[in-house]
Amino acid sequence: MRFKQLLLTVLLLSLSSSLLAGNGKAMMASWQVERQKVAVIFFSNITDNPINVSFTVYGKNGELVEPTRYGGMINNNTQLAPRSSGFIEMQSTGSFNQGYIVVEWENLPGDDDAVAMLAHGYNIGANNSRLRSDYAVPINNGMPF
């Protein structure tokens, strides 16, 4: 009886861990832009496989905000090549905005990575192009997801 319970436990644990592989999600808890301020997320694919990536940016009232610039991605800014890095950037459109960003990745069919991305956010402010204040916003505590 004890052997059956142990076998069932091992089977359930291995099944649940395989269901978690292949995608990940994390959040940048805060971004803000105004006048000369810029918010940027830098991210890296740490696998040997390309991955699908998506970013959902929410503004101060919960509205969807389109990033103003993408860099380093392929396939219409929907994929990240193996062992490569990229970024998205939000710039001010003249008025103050702030919010949060949901970062998601998913394996392409046939790949099965448990974790694939590292990411870090920055809010960058400048005043008269001489004074600058930056602060970092950790994503997933700096751990891969």
Secondary structure, 3 states (H helix, E strand, C coil): CHHHHHHHHHHHHHHHHHHHCCEEEEEEEEEEECCCCEEEEEEEECCCCCEEEEEEEECCCCCEECCCEEECCECCCCEECCCCEEEEEEECCCCCEEEEEEEEEEECCCCCCCCCEEEEEEEEEEECCCEEEEEEEECHHHCCC
